[in-house]
Amino acid sequence: MKNIAITKDIQSALTADSVLQDLLKGNNRFVDGNSQSTDNSALVSQTTGGQYPKAVVLSCIDSRVPVETVLDQAIGDIFVARVAGNFENVDILGSLEYSCKVAGSKLVFVLGHESCGAVKAACDGVELGNITEMLDNIMPAVKKSAIEVDGEANSSNSEFVTKTVENNVLLTIDRIREKSQILSEMEDNGEIKIVGGVYSLQTGKVNML
């Protein structure tokens, strides 16, 4: 049972690699139907005075990808930043920097997912209110995939959508390193790692990129 929250000492002893393996083991438990039981009351009590999460996950808002659930994490374990299409902007970057530089997280994990609605909308050039400007953040991935994948460059081409989901994760990672001197320097110094993966709606499995 998970009933002991991460403390500062525990967090300090972690490495980016160990945190990544922990998250992937948690995902394996989820896929296998062996998610850990949790004493939420104990964790709430232990985290009232502070928090020391081991990672920050940048994910999509999609209701089918509840991040703590699919990675089998509990209260106090991870930060989660969510935006449709799991891209970075100044607010997300500030949140990631806070997570790592201020709060001590060891890993930035950009998590895309299969059949992402935001990615499909970007592939189709959807224009609707504020959604239009939001989708601009995903267009670099759309354009990259159009060069790499044969067939129609829209959501009717499943291979194109799949490649765009992957490229969106990878380009987001590139832009995080480019736009955040804090995170880039922390990664260069071995304090953190910035990684990415894609969640399968069909299997529940997180596949690293």
N, C-alpha and C positions, 0 to 999 in steps of 0.2 A: 504493500500500500504506500502511496505517495503521501507522506504526512510531515515531511521536513522541508521547509522552504530554503531556497538558496540564500546563504549568508555572504557577507563580504569576503570572508576567508575562503569559502568554497569557490566563489566566483574568481577570486584572484589566482587560485590554483588551476583553473581551467585553461585550456589552449583552444585556439580556433578549430584545430583538427578534432580534438576530443568533443567539442560542442557539436560539430557537424555530424560526427558519428553517432552522438547521442540522439540528435534529431532524426537521423535516418533509421536508427534502431526503433525509435518511437513510431515512425511511420510503418515499419515492418510489423510492430505489435498491432497497430491499427488495421493493417491489411489482413493480418492473421486472426483478427477478432480477439486479441489478447490484451487490449488496452488496460493499463493499470487502474486499480481502484484508487480513489482519492478522498482524503479527509479534508474537505474544503474548509470546515470550521477551524481546524488546526492551522491551515495555511493562511486563512484570513487573519487569524490572531497573530501569527508570526510575522506577517508582512505589513501590519498596520503602521509600524514605525519606520519603514523603509523598504526598498526593493533593490535586488541585485540580479536582474535577468541576464542570462548567458548569451542571448542572441536577439537580434531584431530581424523580423521577417517583413519584407515588402511584398504584399500580395494583392490580388484583385478583390473587389467587394463581393464576388460571386457567392451566393448563399450555399452553394454545393461544396465549397472549399472552406469550411470552418477551421482555421489554421491550427489552433490549439488542439482540436480534436484529431485532425489527420496526422499531426506530429506527436500525438499523445503527450501533451505538455499540460501543466497545471498552473494554478495561481502563482505568480511571481517568477515563472520560468522564462518567458519570452515577451519582448515587445512585439507588437504587430501594427504595422502601418498599412492601411488599405485604401486603394483608389482603383476605380474601374480601369483595367488594363495594366495594373502594376508598373507604372512608369514613375520617374522621379520629377519633382518640381522643387521650388525653393522651400516649400513647407515640408515636403517629404525629406529633402536633404537635411534640413535643420533637425528633423525628428531622428534621422539616422545618426547625425553627429551627436545629438544629445545622448542617444542610446549607448554609443560607444565611448565617446570622449569624456562625458560627464558621469554616466551611470555604469560604465565598465563592461558593457557587452563585448564579446569576443568575435562575433560573427555577424555579417550582414548577408542575409539570404533573400535573393530576389526570386519569388515563386510565381511563375505563370501557371496556366492550366489549359488543358485540352478544350477545344471548341469555345474559346473565350468570346463572349458576346461583344465586348468592346473591340477586340481585334477584328472580328467579322465585320463590325460596323465600319471600322477604318478601311478594311479591304474593299468595302462597297461604297466608300465615299459618302457616308450618311451625313446629312446636314440637318441639325435640329437643335435650336436654342444653344445653350452652353455646351451641349454635347459636341458640337462642331469644333470648337476650340480645344476641347479636351482630347478629341481624337487626333488632333495635329501632333500630339506627343507620340503617337504610335505610327505615324506615316513614314518615318525613316525605315522602320522595319518592313512596312508594306513595300516600299520602293526597292529595298534590298532583296526581298523575296521574289519580286517580279523578275529580277535578273537571274535568279537561281533556279526557279521552278518553271517547268513547261506548262502550257495550258492557260486557261483564263485566270486573270489576276483579280479574282473576286471570291466571295464566300462560297460559291458553288463548287469551287475546286478545293477539296479537303486537304490535298497535299500542300496547296498554297497557304491555307489557313494554319496548318501544322507548322510549316516553316516560318510563318510570320510570328506565331506565338513564341517559337524558339529565338528568332532574331530579336524580337522585342525584349526578351529577357537579357540577351547578350549585349544589345545596344544600351539598355538601361544600365547595366553594370559598367560599360565603358563610360557612360556619361556621369555616373556617380564618381568614378575615379577622376574624370576630367573636371567636374564642377566643384568637388569637395576636396580642397587641399588638406583639410583635417583628416578625412578618411583615407585619402591616398597616402599621406605620410604615415598614418598608423599601420596601413597594410605594408608599406615599404619597410617599416621598422619591425614587422613580425608581430605586432600587437593584435591585429585582427586579420580576417580574411573576408573577401567579398566574393560570393559564389551565387550560382543560379541553378534552378531546376524547373521542371514542368510536372504538374500533378495530373494524373490520368483520372478522368471522371469515371471511366469504365472499371478500372481495377483498384483505385484508391492509392496507387503507388506513385511516389515521387521519384522521377528520373533526373539525375544530375546532368547538366550540360557541360 
